[in-house]
């Protein structure tokens, strides 16, 4: 896992509901794998965002949405 991915993982996990951490780790691990294989698409992003938002602490949703939207924009370039 790249350093940037580790930072992103840490950032997200700090904002996930305690009982959803394993689910969030699995979701992100799958996405990181696709990204490293060159198979990560805009469709993957679109599917991941709602799944991830459902795992977050309610007070952290807006913060994470902002970061994920930025990632999606950067990914398009």
Buried (B, 14 or more C-beta within 10 A) or exposed (E): EEEEBEEBBEEBBEBBBEEBBEBBBEBBEEBBEBBEEEEBEEEBBEEBBEEBBEBBBEEBBEEBBEEBEEBBEEEEE
